Amino acid sequence: MLVDLTDLPNSRINGTARSNPKTGRLSGTGAFSPSFGVGSYILNFCADFKGASVRRTGVFDNNRPSTANNEIHTVDDGLDESPEILPKGSWVQFDAPKDNEILARVGVSFISVDQACSNAQNEIPDFDFEGTRQSAEDAWRKKLSVVSVNATGVSNELQEVLYSSLYRSMLSPQDYTGENYLWNSSEPYYDSYYCIWDSFRSIHPLITLLDPYSQTLMIRSLIDIYRHLGKLPDCRMSLCKGYTQGGSNADIVLADSYLKGINQDVDWETGYEAVVSDAEVEPQNWNVEGRGGLASWKRLGYVPTDDYDPNGSGTHTRSISRTVEYSYDDFCIAEMANGLGHSSDHVKYTRRAGNWKNMYLANQTSNVNGTDPGFVGFLQPKYLNETFGFQDPTLCSPLNDFTGCYLNPDGHETYEGSSWLYTFFVPQDMASLIEILGGKQKFIDRLIYLHTSGLLYIGDEQAFLPVFQFHYGGRPALSSHFAHYYIPSQFNTTNVGIPGNDDSGAMGSFAALSMMGLWPVSGQNVYLITPPFFPSVSVRNGQTGRTATIRNINFDSGYSNIYIQSATLNGKSYTKNWITHDFWTNGDTLELVLGPKESNWGQADEDLPPSLSTTNATVAGNGTNESLGEFVMDGLKTARL
């Protein structure tokens, strides 16, 4: 057995490896670089073995083994210390085991080798492989047991897609409490927010739904990171700051949890201080935290493509996508401001939530594969002098330089997606967007075209919400149609059954939430209703202990009946195409009568999800109605906005 002092990207900076000639224990320390961030981290390891007697031990250097030494060191000499060039590590050789089996137990720790050894000993005191596996399976069964489905007639493949998606959605962020050597705190410490740009849309809303206790600890951890580092992270791994891909999207995670009653031992005043810091104070390096271009953002109401920003350093790209994300971040701050009684802040950030309009060019057309599909008006680059530039609306879609909008200095004005895609990102005021784009029918036609033309790649998280945005145009049946359009064609049990990178469970959370039937609009107390992929889905709430159920009437396993004809909530007629979080906490029952054709259910203006500019929008929750101008949820209570 050998330990190679390296990591997958071969980022080793320095390290030490040891072998114990009496016990065969292999241990050591290494310093490495994070995979998507700045700085470095130290990790310690401890490996013990059982099942055979130790024959000899040693170390290796440049792939040459030695028994003369049991400890080896490596440092970065600036020339040839790469693990690829000069491998180093330790090894142990055993006599042949009687039963042809050797068990290995490995512990890791950011603190010390001793803690790595004690972590392994405490978690796996006996070398009981079957018992350890059974304990892991029991733990996962308990975690997943909050979701129960009636799977009558549903294929084994779709059941596997659901539960494997739920499993992957619960892998990150990870509880590193007791393993943070950067500061001392009595608060929990979670790591592997990798990255919040990927996770805010569906991972955290799903964790809030299925495991609110863990989401509470994550929120406390995020706030504590702000206390000690001065900013919320947008990405974090291995105790290091990760790169910010767009907005300060921890603002959305905090707002989403605040609105859904994640309150136990959460210091929401400090949480609010943290999100306001994102909106108002530009950090020195906004590549790894906070926002850049704040002076222009406040003065002009957008991030200029040619921004002059002497207040901080960062990559001057993504002006379109950063503008729409900053707008939504500020909307979420406005929601928190209202609930916490900061009325003047509520007015200010609600106003900033409309800044997305400042990069909309009403007469911009788009040529797709040599033809003009007839849709006019797209987000476009805009300069300091308030004139517009040009970026092909199809650029960075699968049809045009798909990989050209990554996080690099020569990137473009949208991030991992096209202007076609980002023009739809106005979750705070979809009614206004629909009006600007020419009304409901034009909006629906454009959204259908986005999904069917090849412009959209469901393997990027920005593509998730557009699957369900038909609700805002009064066509919830089309949201159901396109959920089935992508599942199982892109989400299945084959070797290519996840589109692209799972992104810490983001793809899994999309599949799980889509199949469960209520899509959360992250940062709002809004779930968009579509029929589950099962006869019924029930979720037991971890805060109240109550179980909510979504039940399909006329379900068919061939998925012909995927369109809602009518609905009842707790036995009473329900016509809105959306619902609030108290459905889950109260343990309500939503019954959906299905049919093979689209009906007029959920199409009336008064049944559409709320928008900032809609005066007749209402918030429904167990019979409670509030105009949107008065809508915000403080925990589980409706408050005046």
Backbone torsions as a table, in degrees:
resi	resn	phi	psi	omega
1	MET	NA	138.8	178.6
2	LEU	-137.0	154.0	173.2
3	VAL	-115.1	122.2	178.5
4	ASP	-97.0	122.9	-178.4
5	LEU	-75.2	75.6	177.1
6	THR	-156.4	177.4	172.4
7	ASP	-131.2	177.6	-174.1
8	LEU	-58.1	-43.9	179.0
9	PRO	-84.7	9.3	179.6
10	ASN	55.2	50.4	-176.0
11	SER	-100.6	13.8	-175.4
12	ARG	-52.6	132.4	176.1
13	ILE	-100.6	-49.8	173.7
14	ASN	-155.4	173.7	-179.6
15	GLY	178.9	168.2	177.6
16	THR	-139.2	137.8	177.0
17	ALA	-130.9	139.8	-178.6
18	ARG	-132.0	153.6	170.9
19	SER	-131.2	136.8	-179.3
20	ASN	-98.1	114.7	-174.4
21	PRO	-68.6	-17.9	-179.7
22	LYS	-86.9	-44.9	-174.1
23	THR	-103.4	-18.0	-175.9
24	GLY	82.9	2.7	-179.9
25	ARG	-63.0	134.4	173.4
26	LEU	-109.7	128.9	-178.0
27	SER	-147.0	168.4	179.1
28	GLY	164.4	-171.4	-173.7
29	THR	-142.7	145.7	174.5
30	GLY	-143.5	149.1	172.4
31	ALA	-110.7	131.7	-173.5
32	PHE	-136.8	167.8	175.9
33	SER	-99.6	144.7	177.4
34	PRO	-68.2	157.8	-173.9
35	SER	-81.0	-19.9	-178.2
36	PHE	-149.3	57.0	-177.7
37	GLY	-174.6	-162.3	-175.5
38	VAL	-119.6	163.5	177.4
39	GLY	89.0	-159.3	179.4
40	SER	-151.3	166.7	178.4
41	TYR	-141.2	158.6	178.9
42	ILE	-111.7	131.9	177.3
43	LEU	-129.5	137.1	-179.8
44	ASN	-113.7	149.4	-177.6
45	PHE	-136.2	158.6	-179.7
46	CYS	-153.0	116.6	-177.5
47	ALA	-119.6	124.4	175.4
48	ASP	-116.3	156.7	-174.5
49	PHE	-133.5	154.1	179.0
50	LYS	-146.1	142.5	175.0
51	GLY	123.3	-7.8	-179.6
52	ALA	-157.8	156.4	178.5
53	SER	-84.3	148.4	-178.4
54	VAL	-73.4	129.1	177.5
55	ARG	-93.4	-51.1	176.3
56	ARG	-163.6	161.5	-178.6
57	THR	-135.4	168.9	178.1
58	GLY	175.8	-163.1	178.5
59	VAL	-132.0	170.5	173.4
60	PHE	-137.8	149.9	-178.8
61	ASP	-142.1	125.5	-178.3
62	ASN	57.3	37.2	179.5
63	ASN	65.9	17.6	177.0
64	ARG	-110.0	117.9	-177.5
65	PRO	-81.4	155.3	177.0
66	SER	-145.3	141.1	172.6
67	THR	-102.0	-1.3	-177.7
68	ALA	-76.8	-21.2	-178.1
69	ASN	-129.2	151.3	175.7
70	ASN	-122.0	16.5	176.6
71	GLU	-150.3	138.4	179.8
72	ILE	-141.6	145.9	-178.2
73	HIS	-123.4	153.5	174.0
74	THR	-142.4	140.9	176.8
75	VAL	-131.3	160.9	177.8
76	ASP	-78.9	108.4	-178.7
77	ASP	-92.8	4.0	176.9
78	GLY	80.5	0.7	-176.3
79	LEU	-131.3	-65.7	-170.7
80	ASP	-132.1	30.0	-179.6
81	GLU	-89.9	9.9	176.9
82	SER	-59.4	138.7	177.5
83	PRO	-58.2	-25.8	178.1
84	GLU	-71.9	-33.1	-178.3
85	ILE	-85.9	-41.4	-174.2
86	LEU	-133.9	81.7	178.6
87	PRO	-66.5	142.9	176.7
88	LYS	-143.9	155.0	177.5
89	GLY	171.7	-164.8	-179.2
90	SER	-129.3	162.7	-176.6
91	TRP	-150.3	160.6	173.7
92	VAL	-139.5	138.8	177.4
93	GLN	-116.9	139.6	-175.6
94	PHE	-114.0	157.1	164.7
95	ASP	-70.7	157.2	-177.0
96	ALA	-60.5	126.4	178.8
97	PRO	-71.8	147.7	-176.6
98	LYS	-63.9	-38.8	-177.2
99	ASP	-102.6	15.1	177.1
100	ASN	61.3	33.0	-178.4
101	GLU	-141.7	133.1	172.8
102	ILE	-125.6	131.1	177.8
103	LEU	-98.1	138.3	177.4
104	ALA	-118.9	137.3	176.4
105	ARG	-127.3	121.9	-174.1
106	VAL	-120.8	130.7	173.7
107	GLY	-117.2	149.8	176.9
108	VAL	-130.5	158.4	177.8
109	SER	-161.1	143.3	171.4
110	PHE	-80.8	-14.7	-172.1
111	ILE	-86.2	-54.5	-174.7
112	SER	-166.2	166.8	174.7
113	VAL	-65.4	-41.2	179.2
114	ASP	-58.7	-41.4	-180.0
115	GLN	-70.6	-32.3	175.3
116	ALA	-61.5	-42.9	178.9
117	CYS	-66.1	-43.3	-178.7
118	SER	-69.7	-33.0	175.6
119	ASN	-58.6	-45.7	-180.0
120	ALA	-65.7	-43.1	-177.9
121	GLN	-66.4	-38.2	-178.8
122	ASN	-72.6	-37.7	-176.7
123	GLU	-82.4	-32.6	-179.6
124	ILE	-133.5	75.5	-175.4
125	PRO	-64.1	-30.9	178.8
126	ASP	-114.9	149.9	177.6
127	PHE	-80.6	65.0	-176.4
128	ASP	-109.1	91.7	-175.6
129	PHE	-62.4	-49.8	-177.3
130	GLU	-64.7	-39.9	178.2
131	GLY	-64.8	-38.8	178.3
132	THR	-65.7	-43.7	178.4
133	ARG	-63.0	-41.7	179.7
134	GLN	-64.5	-38.8	177.8
135	SER	-63.1	-40.6	178.4
136	ALA	-65.3	-43.4	179.0
137	GLU	-63.7	-40.5	179.1
138	ASP	-63.8	-41.0	179.9
139	ALA	-63.3	-40.9	179.8
140	TRP	-72.2	-36.5	176.1
141	ARG	-60.7	-41.5	178.6
142	LYS	-64.4	-43.0	-179.1
143	LYS	-64.1	-40.7	-176.6
144	LEU	-83.9	-12.1	-173.8
145	SER	-69.2	-12.0	178.8
146	VAL	-68.4	-18.9	177.3
147	VAL	-105.8	126.2	174.7
148	SER	-130.0	140.0	-178.4
149	VAL	-127.5	147.0	165.0
150	ASN	-88.1	108.6	-173.7
151	ALA	-100.0	19.8	-178.8
152	THR	-56.1	120.8	177.6
153	GLY	83.7	-9.8	-177.1
154	VAL	-85.6	136.8	-176.0
155	SER	-63.1	152.8	175.7
156	ASN	-60.3	-34.3	-179.3
157	GLU	-61.5	-47.1	-178.9
158	LEU	-67.5	-34.7	175.3
159	GLN	-63.6	-40.4	178.6
160	GLU	-66.7	-38.8	177.4
161	VAL	-60.6	-43.8	-179.6
162	LEU	-61.3	-54.2	-172.1
163	TYR	-74.5	-33.1	174.4
164	SER	-68.0	-33.0	177.1
165	SER	-67.6	-42.8	176.4
166	LEU	-61.2	-43.4	179.4
167	TYR	-58.9	-50.2	-177.1
168	ARG	-66.0	-29.0	-179.8
169	SER	-69.4	-17.3	-175.8
170	MET	-103.6	12.3	-178.2
171	LEU	-83.4	-30.7	-178.0
172	SER	-140.7	153.2	-3.9
173	PRO	-63.8	166.4	-172.4
174	GLN	-118.7	143.9	-176.6
175	ASP	-80.4	106.2	177.9
176	TYR	-108.1	23.2	179.8
177	THR	-56.7	130.9	-176.2
178	GLY	88.3	-0.7	-178.4
179	GLU	-121.3	15.9	-178.3
180	ASN	-100.1	107.9	-179.6
181	TYR	-89.5	4.2	-176.3
182	LEU	-84.5	-31.9	177.9
183	TRP	-157.0	159.8	177.0
184	ASN	-96.2	133.7	-178.6
185	SER	-159.5	148.1	173.7
186	SER	-88.0	-3.9	178.9
187	GLU	-82.3	156.3	175.4
188	PRO	-65.1	152.4	175.0
189	TYR	-125.0	117.2	174.7
190	TYR	-109.3	146.9	-178.9
191	ASP	-130.5	-176.3	-179.3
192	SER	61.0	42.4	163.4
193	TYR	-78.5	86.1	-162.2
194	TYR	-129.8	83.7	-12.4
195	CYS	-116.7	165.4	-177.4
196	ILE	-64.6	-28.2	173.4
197	TRP	-56.8	-34.0	178.1
198	ASP	-84.3	-30.0	-168.4
199	SER	-99.4	-19.6	-173.3
200	PHE	-66.5	-28.2	-172.5
201	ARG	-72.7	-36.1	-173.3
202	SER	-144.8	-31.2	-178.9
203	ILE	-64.8	-53.7	-177.2
204	HIS	-67.0	-39.9	173.4
205	PRO	-60.1	-35.0	178.7
206	LEU	-70.9	-41.6	176.9
207	ILE	-62.9	-39.9	176.9
208	THR	-58.5	-37.6	-178.6
209	LEU	-74.1	-43.9	-171.9
210	LEU	-94.9	-28.6	-174.9
211	ASP	-144.4	67.3	-175.7
212	PRO	-61.2	-26.5	178.0
213	TYR	-63.8	-47.5	178.4
214	SER	-64.3	-40.1	177.7
215	GLN	-61.6	-36.0	176.9
216	THR	-62.2	-43.9	178.2
217	LEU	-64.1	-37.4	178.1
218	MET	-64.6	-41.9	178.8
219	ILE	-63.9	-43.2	177.4
220	ARG	-61.7	-38.1	178.2
221	SER	-65.2	-45.2	178.9
222	LEU	-59.1	-43.6	180.0
223	ILE	-65.3	-37.0	179.5
224	ASP	-70.3	-33.6	173.2
225	ILE	-60.2	-42.5	176.1
226	TYR	-59.9	-42.5	-179.0
227	ARG	-57.6	-39.9	-172.1
228	HIS	-95.7	-24.8	-178.1
229	LEU	-112.5	-11.0	175.5
230	GLY	88.5	-6.7	178.4
231	LYS	-147.4	150.2	168.3
232	LEU	-71.9	147.4	175.8
233	PRO	-81.9	152.3	164.7
234	ASP	-104.0	-14.6	177.4
235	CYS	-159.3	141.7	-179.0
236	ARG	-157.8	136.0	177.5
237	MET	-153.4	139.5	175.7
238	SER	51.4	44.3	177.4
239	LEU	66.9	12.9	-177.9
240	CYS	-113.1	154.2	175.0
241	LYS	-76.1	130.6	177.8
242	GLY	-99.9	171.1	-174.9
243	TYR	-77.4	141.4	174.9
244	THR	-85.8	126.9	-174.6
245	GLN	-95.8	-23.6	-178.3
246	GLY	-153.0	-106.0	179.7
247	GLY	-87.8	-173.0	175.3
248	SER	-91.3	78.9	-164.2
249	ASN	-81.8	-5.0	167.9
250	ALA	-62.8	-24.7	175.1
251	ASP	-57.0	-39.7	-178.7
252	ILE	-70.4	-40.6	179.7
253	VAL	-62.2	-44.1	179.2
254	LEU	-64.6	-44.8	-179.1
255	ALA	-63.3	-42.8	-179.9
256	ASP	-59.3	-44.6	179.9
257	SER	-69.0	-39.2	179.1
258	TYR	-60.9	-45.1	-177.6
259	LEU	-67.9	-24.4	-175.6
260	LYS	-102.1	16.6	170.7
261	GLY	78.8	27.0	173.9
262	ILE	-82.0	95.1	-168.1
263	ASN	-125.7	-21.4	-169.4
264	GLN	-60.2	113.2	178.1
265	ASP	60.6	21.3	177.7
266	VAL	-91.8	127.6	177.4
267	ASP	-86.8	86.4	-173.7
268	TRP	-71.5	-24.6	176.6
269	GLU	-65.9	-41.6	175.7
270	THR	-69.4	-35.7	175.0
271	GLY	-60.2	-41.0	178.4
272	TYR	-67.6	-39.8	175.8
273	GLU	-57.1	-37.8	-178.6
274	ALA	-67.3	-44.4	-178.4
275	VAL	-70.5	-33.5	176.1
276	VAL	-66.0	-36.7	175.6
277	SER	-59.2	-40.9	176.6
278	ASP	-59.5	-40.8	-175.2
279	ALA	-77.2	-24.2	-169.2
280	GLU	-118.0	-27.1	-171.6
281	VAL	-117.1	114.0	-179.8
282	GLU	-81.1	127.2	179.2
283	PRO	-77.9	165.8	-179.9
284	GLN	-63.9	-39.5	178.5
285	ASN	-122.4	94.2	-179.1
286	TRP	-85.2	10.7	168.6
287	ASN	-74.0	-20.4	-173.9
288	VAL	-123.8	0.3	178.2
289	GLU	-172.0	156.2	174.9
290	GLY	64.9	-153.5	-178.4
291	ARG	-129.5	152.2	173.5
292	GLY	-107.1	166.6	177.3
293	GLY	67.8	27.4	-174.0
294	LEU	-68.0	-31.1	178.5
295	ALA	-62.1	-46.4	177.6
296	SER	-68.3	-39.1	179.2
297	TRP	-56.9	-44.3	-178.2
298	LYS	-74.3	-36.4	-175.3
299	ARG	-82.2	-43.3	-173.7
300	LEU	-101.5	-23.8	-178.1
301	GLY	84.3	21.6	173.9
302	TYR	-164.0	169.2	175.3
303	VAL	-96.3	108.9	-177.6
304	PRO	-64.6	144.4	177.9
305	THR	-64.6	-32.2	178.6
306	ASP	-109.4	41.7	-171.3
307	ASP	-58.6	141.2	169.9
308	TYR	-102.6	115.4	-172.1
309	ASP	-136.3	85.9	179.1
310	PRO	-81.0	-0.4	-173.0
311	ASN	-89.6	-11.1	-179.7
312	GLY	-168.2	174.8	-178.6
313	SER	-121.4	143.1	178.2
314	GLY	-179.9	176.0	-177.8
315	THR	-80.3	116.6	-175.2
316	HIS	-84.4	66.7	173.7
317	THR	-132.8	-175.7	171.2
318	ARG	62.2	32.5	-176.1
319	SER	-62.6	-33.8	179.0
320	ILE	-71.3	-53.3	-175.8
321	SER	-67.9	-34.4	176.4
322	ARG	-66.3	-37.7	179.8
323	THR	-62.7	-47.3	-178.4
324	VAL	-70.0	-32.6	177.9
325	GLU	-72.5	-41.5	175.3
326	TYR	-59.0	-38.0	179.8
327	SER	-61.7	-45.0	-179.2
328	TYR	-72.6	-36.3	174.6
329	ASP	-55.5	-44.8	-178.4
330	ASP	-68.4	-33.9	174.3
331	PHE	-59.9	-43.6	-179.5
332	CYS	-65.5	-37.0	175.5
333	ILE	-64.2	-38.1	178.0
334	ALA	-60.6	-39.1	178.2
335	GLU	-62.3	-44.9	178.4
336	MET	-66.2	-39.2	179.8
337	ALA	-58.6	-44.3	179.8
338	ASN	-63.3	-47.6	-177.2
339	GLY	-64.3	-30.1	-178.3
340	LEU	-94.6	3.3	174.2
341	GLY	85.9	19.1	178.4
342	HIS	-97.4	78.3	-168.8
343	SER	-65.8	-40.5	-179.3
344	SER	-67.6	-36.8	175.5
345	ASP	-64.8	-37.8	178.7
346	HIS	-59.0	-43.1	179.1
347	VAL	-64.2	-45.3	-176.8
348	LYS	-63.2	-47.9	-175.2
349	TYR	-77.1	-26.3	172.3
350	THR	-65.3	-38.9	177.4
351	ARG	-63.6	-44.5	-179.8
352	ARG	-66.0	-24.5	179.6
353	ALA	-62.3	-17.8	177.7
354	GLY	-91.8	6.1	-175.8
355	ASN	-67.3	-17.3	179.0
356	TRP	-56.4	-30.1	-178.0
357	LYS	-63.4	-23.5	-173.7
358	ASN	-71.7	-12.0	176.5
359	MET	-111.8	12.6	178.7
360	TYR	-91.0	123.3	178.3
361	LEU	-106.5	109.2	-168.4
362	ALA	-64.9	-28.5	-175.5
363	ASN	-102.4	11.7	-179.2
364	GLN	-75.3	127.7	177.7
365	THR	-104.3	175.9	-179.7
366	SER	-142.9	132.5	175.1
367	ASN	-101.9	120.1	-176.7
368	VAL	-116.7	114.9	-179.8
369	ASN	53.9	39.4	174.9
370	GLY	86.5	2.0	179.5
371	THR	-130.1	154.7	176.8
372	ASP	-98.1	111.3	-177.9
373	PRO	-74.3	-5.1	173.9
374	GLY	92.6	13.0	178.8
375	PHE	-101.1	132.2	-173.7
376	VAL	-122.7	138.0	177.6
377	GLY	103.7	111.2	-179.7
378	PHE	-145.2	157.5	170.5
379	LEU	-67.7	137.6	-177.9
380	GLN	-138.3	158.4	175.8
381	PRO	-58.6	149.6	-179.8
382	LYS	-142.3	139.2	-172.1
383	TYR	-97.6	172.0	179.2
384	LEU	-58.0	-32.7	-179.0
385	ASN	-83.7	11.0	174.7
386	GLU	69.6	20.8	171.1
387	THR	-100.6	156.9	-177.2
388	PHE	-91.1	147.8	168.2
389	GLY	-102.4	-157.4	-179.1
390	PHE	-141.4	132.6	164.9
391	GLN	-134.2	125.0	179.0
392	ASP	-49.8	122.1	-178.0
393	PRO	-56.9	-21.0	179.4
394	THR	-89.0	-9.3	-176.3
395	LEU	-58.7	134.7	-179.8
396	CYS	72.5	18.0	165.4
397	SER	-93.7	169.9	176.4
398	PRO	-59.4	-14.5	-179.0
399	LEU	-92.7	-9.4	-172.2
400	ASN	-155.7	100.6	175.2
401	ASP	51.2	60.0	-171.9
402	PHE	-57.5	-36.6	-176.6
403	THR	-96.1	16.1	-175.5
404	GLY	-84.8	-3.5	-175.2
405	CYS	-119.7	42.2	175.3
406	TYR	-85.3	-178.4	-175.3
407	LEU	-86.1	85.1	177.8
408	ASN	-149.2	160.9	-173.9
409	PRO	-61.3	-24.1	179.4
410	ASP	-101.8	22.8	175.4
411	GLY	-70.6	-174.5	-175.2
412	HIS	-115.1	-160.9	-170.7
413	GLU	-93.3	1.3	169.9
414	THR	-126.4	156.0	-176.1
415	TYR	-113.5	120.7	177.1
416	GLU	48.6	41.9	179.4
417	GLY	173.9	168.3	-174.4
418	SER	-98.6	170.2	172.6
419	SER	-64.1	-31.5	173.5
420	TRP	-53.1	-44.8	-178.0
421	LEU	-74.0	-48.9	-174.2
422	TYR	-69.8	-21.9	176.9
423	THR	-62.7	-23.0	178.9
424	PHE	-85.7	-7.1	-173.8
425	PHE	-87.0	79.8	174.2
426	VAL	-137.6	58.5	-174.8
427	PRO	-62.5	-19.8	180.0
428	GLN	-78.2	-18.5	-175.4
429	ASP	-155.3	61.9	-179.8
430	MET	-64.7	-30.5	178.9
431	ALA	-61.5	-40.9	178.3
432	SER	-67.1	-41.6	177.7
433	LEU	-61.1	-44.1	-179.2
434	ILE	-60.4	-41.2	178.5
435	GLU	-64.0	-43.8	-178.7
436	ILE	-64.9	-34.4	-178.1
437	LEU	-82.0	1.6	173.7
438	GLY	110.7	11.4	178.5
439	GLY	102.2	174.7	-172.2
440	LYS	-59.3	-46.6	-174.6
441	GLN	-66.5	-43.1	177.1
442	LYS	-61.5	-41.4	178.8
443	PHE	-61.8	-47.4	-179.6
444	ILE	-62.9	-44.4	179.4
445	ASP	-60.4	-42.1	-179.3
446	ARG	-67.2	-40.6	-179.2
447	LEU	-67.2	-40.1	174.7
448	ILE	-60.3	-43.0	-179.4
449	TYR	-63.5	-39.4	177.9
450	LEU	-56.7	-41.5	-176.6
451	HIS	-78.4	-27.8	-170.0
452	THR	-107.0	-6.9	-174.1
453	SER	-92.8	-9.6	-173.5
454	GLY	94.2	1.5	-179.1
455	LEU	-76.5	-21.4	-173.0
456	LEU	-109.4	135.8	174.7
457	TYR	-116.1	114.2	-174.7
458	ILE	-69.9	-10.2	178.4
459	GLY	-79.3	0.3	171.3
460	ASP	-110.2	138.5	-170.4
461	GLU	-62.5	-27.8	179.3
462	GLN	-63.2	-17.1	-178.7
463	ALA	-81.2	-10.0	-174.6
464	PHE	-65.9	-56.0	-174.6
465	LEU	-61.3	-39.2	179.1
466	PRO	-57.8	-21.2	175.9
467	VAL	-61.5	-32.0	-172.5
468	PHE	-111.0	2.7	-177.0
469	GLN	-74.2	-6.6	173.3
470	PHE	-60.2	-25.4	177.3
471	HIS	-55.5	-39.6	-175.8
472	TYR	-70.1	-24.0	176.2
473	GLY	-93.0	10.0	177.8
474	GLY	77.2	24.3	179.8
475	ARG	-129.4	61.7	-178.4
476	PRO	-60.3	-24.1	178.5
477	ALA	-61.0	-34.1	179.9
478	LEU	-70.8	-30.7	173.8
479	SER	-61.9	-43.3	177.1
480	SER	-63.1	-42.9	179.6
481	HIS	-56.9	-46.6	-174.6
482	PHE	-79.6	-22.8	170.6
483	ALA	-61.1	-42.7	177.1
484	HIS	-75.1	-21.9	176.3
485	TYR	-63.7	-36.8	-176.8
486	TYR	-96.7	-23.2	-179.9
487	ILE	-120.2	117.3	14.8
488	PRO	-102.0	13.7	-175.1
489	SER	-60.2	-38.6	-179.3
490	GLN	-106.6	-16.8	-179.1
491	PHE	-123.9	103.6	-175.1
492	ASN	-152.8	-169.5	-174.3
493	THR	-101.1	11.9	177.3
494	THR	-80.3	175.1	179.1
495	ASN	-64.8	-18.8	177.0
496	VAL	-113.9	32.7	-174.3
497	GLY	-82.6	6.2	170.4
498	ILE	-124.1	124.4	-179.4
499	PRO	-72.4	109.5	177.2
500	GLY	73.2	-141.9	-177.1
501	ASN	-86.9	132.0	179.8
502	ASP	-65.6	-17.7	174.7
503	ASP	51.4	61.9	175.7
504	SER	59.5	23.6	178.6
505	GLY	102.3	5.2	-178.7
506	ALA	-61.9	-45.2	179.2
507	MET	-63.7	-39.5	177.7
508	GLY	-62.1	-40.8	-179.1
509	SER	-68.4	-33.8	175.4
510	PHE	-62.4	-47.8	-178.1
511	ALA	-63.8	-44.5	-177.0
512	ALA	-63.2	-49.5	-178.6
513	LEU	-64.9	-38.7	178.1
514	SER	-62.1	-41.6	-177.7
515	MET	-75.1	-23.4	180.0
516	MET	-81.5	-24.2	168.6
517	GLY	107.0	-11.6	176.5
518	LEU	-125.4	111.1	-177.3
519	TRP	-90.1	123.4	-179.7
520	PRO	-81.2	134.9	170.2
521	VAL	-89.7	97.9	-171.1
522	SER	-59.1	135.3	-177.1
523	GLY	92.6	-0.1	178.5
524	GLN	-136.9	158.8	175.5
525	ASN	-90.0	62.2	-173.6
526	VAL	-139.7	130.0	170.7
527	TYR	-123.4	129.9	179.8
528	LEU	-90.6	129.2	-170.0
529	ILE	-89.4	124.2	167.6
530	THR	-136.1	157.8	-179.4
531	PRO	-67.5	136.8	172.9
532	PRO	-61.1	164.1	177.3
533	PHE	-84.5	10.4	-176.7
534	PHE	-132.6	160.8	175.6
535	PRO	-54.9	-36.7	174.7
536	SER	-157.8	153.2	176.0
537	VAL	-132.6	131.8	178.1
538	SER	-124.8	144.3	178.7
539	VAL	-131.9	126.7	176.1
540	ARG	-90.0	122.9	-175.6
541	ASN	-80.4	131.2	-176.7
542	GLY	-75.1	-14.7	178.4
543	GLN	-89.7	-41.7	-174.9
544	THR	-105.5	-16.9	-177.0
545	GLY	77.6	0.9	-178.7
546	ARG	-87.8	154.9	-176.9
547	THR	-113.8	123.3	176.3
548	ALA	-98.8	146.8	-176.1
549	THR	-133.9	135.5	169.6
550	ILE	-112.3	121.4	-173.6
551	ARG	-123.0	130.1	176.1
552	ASN	-91.9	131.0	171.9
553	ILE	-102.5	132.7	-175.2
554	ASN	74.9	27.8	177.1
555	PHE	-63.2	139.4	172.5
556	ASP	-133.8	137.6	-174.2
557	SER	-72.4	-9.7	174.3
558	GLY	-85.2	-5.7	177.1
559	TYR	59.2	42.7	166.9
560	SER	-84.3	-39.3	179.8
561	ASN	-89.9	84.5	-179.5
562	ILE	-121.2	11.0	-176.7
563	TYR	-115.5	130.5	-177.2
564	ILE	-73.6	126.9	176.5
565	GLN	-95.7	-36.6	177.5
566	SER	-162.3	167.1	-178.2
567	ALA	-147.5	152.5	171.4
568	THR	-130.6	141.8	174.5
569	LEU	-113.6	114.1	-176.4
570	ASN	53.6	39.6	175.5
571	GLY	86.6	-4.9	-179.7
572	LYS	-108.6	144.3	-178.5
573	SER	-54.4	136.7	-177.8
574	TYR	-135.9	119.8	-174.2
575	THR	-110.7	-13.6	-179.3
576	LYS	-70.4	145.6	-178.7
577	ASN	-92.1	16.8	179.4
578	TRP	-148.9	167.2	-175.9
579	ILE	-151.6	167.5	-176.7
580	THR	-108.0	173.7	-172.3
581	HIS	-66.4	-23.7	-179.0
582	ASP	-67.6	-12.9	169.5
583	PHE	-55.4	-43.6	-177.2
584	TRP	-75.9	-44.1	-174.9
585	THR	-72.9	-29.6	179.3
586	ASN	-81.4	-14.5	-176.8
587	GLY	71.9	44.6	-177.5
588	ASP	-79.8	171.4	177.2
589	THR	-125.3	124.3	177.8
590	LEU	-114.0	118.7	179.0
591	GLU	-109.0	130.2	-177.0
592	LEU	-116.5	118.6	175.0
593	VAL	-85.7	122.9	-172.7
594	LEU	-106.1	157.2	175.5
595	GLY	-152.0	173.4	-175.2
596	PRO	-84.7	-6.7	-177.7
597	LYS	-129.9	154.3	178.2
598	GLU	-63.9	139.2	175.8
599	SER	-113.9	-173.9	178.1
600	ASN	-92.5	10.8	178.6
601	TRP	-63.1	133.3	175.8
602	GLY	72.6	14.5	-175.5
603	GLN	-98.1	-20.0	-176.5
604	ALA	-68.0	150.8	-178.2
605	ASP	-55.3	-38.9	-177.3
606	GLU	-73.9	-6.9	-179.0
607	ASP	-103.8	2.6	-177.3
608	LEU	-83.4	157.2	177.3
609	PRO	-62.2	158.2	-176.2
610	PRO	-71.0	150.1	173.4
611	SER	-138.8	152.3	-179.0
612	LEU	-56.8	-37.6	-173.1
613	SER	-91.8	2.1	-176.3
614	THR	-95.3	118.9	-176.2
615	THR	-83.0	-23.1	-176.4
616	ASN	-104.8	10.7	177.2
617	ALA	-71.1	148.9	-179.3
618	THR	-131.1	154.5	175.7
619	VAL	-105.3	121.4	-177.4
620	ALA	-107.8	131.8	174.6
621	GLY	-161.6	102.2	180.0
622	ASN	54.8	43.1	175.2
623	GLY	88.5	-1.5	-179.7
624	THR	-86.4	129.5	176.8
625	ASN	-124.7	132.4	175.7
626	GLU	-138.2	143.2	173.7
627	SER	-68.4	151.3	-175.7
628	LEU	-61.6	-33.5	178.2
629	GLY	-62.4	-10.6	178.6
630	GLU	-117.7	14.7	-167.6
631	PHE	-98.9	121.0	159.6
632	VAL	-161.9	147.8	179.6
633	MET	-104.8	120.0	172.7
634	ASP	-98.2	97.5	-171.1
635	GLY	66.3	-118.9	-179.9
636	LEU	-107.3	9.9	-177.7
637	LYS	-107.8	142.8	176.8
638	THR	-82.7	129.1	-179.8
639	ALA	-121.3	162.8	179.1
640	ARG	-80.7	133.8	179.0
641	LEU	-92.2	NA	NA
